[in-house]
Amino acid sequence: MLVVKIKTQIFILLIMVVSILLIYSCGNSKSTYLTSYNNSKYRLSVKKTKNKELVDSAWISINISELDQKNNKLFQNPSVITYGCYKYHLNKNSHFFKVNSTNFKSQIRITSIGFFTIETMPFVIKENDSIVIDFVLAEDDRALNDCDGGYIEN
């Protein structure tokens, strides 16, 4: 009888530990990276703020790093952030800007020479949102076409 009781308690304890691990892992799923077809990835997190400056608007913060970064240096490659019809040129690894809130889905794309372009999945920007997007760019190792002497004389 005592052996059965101990086995039951161990079984219940095991179920509780597994349940806690499942709940914890599902709760943190928003902070996982979403990958693209070209090995680049990004993580998008949204928090509500009570900032009075953000009436009908939101803050977007962009952080860029390189996949397989060997020297722990900051990402210094010139990049272009495309948000709708707006383009932001930057020469550093982070950037933030204020945008209007909208009911339409938006996307953000990062382009940088020597790296694959990556674009977020569509998301809605709501009033008082503070959106942080961490991009990790994969190096584009495809050969560039060299067109020396590429014109024709008549």
Number of C-alpha atoms within 10 A of each C-alpha: 5 7 8 9 10 11 11 12 12 12 12 11 12 12 12 12 12 11 12 12 12 11 11 11 11 10 10 9 9 13 12 12 15 15 15 17 8 14 15 22 21 22 17 19 14 16 9 12 13 11 12 8 11 19 12 15 18 24 23 17 17 19 17 21 20 21 15 11 13 7 6 9 9 13 18 14 17 13 20 18 18 16 15 10 5 9 13 13 13 15 12 14 17 17 15 14 10 13 17 14 18 14 10 10 10 14 14 18 16 21 17 18 12 14 21 19 19 23 18 19 14 11 13 13 24 21 21 22 23 21 18 17 19 18 27 23 27 21 18 15 9 9 6 7 6 7 7 6 6 6 7 5 3 3
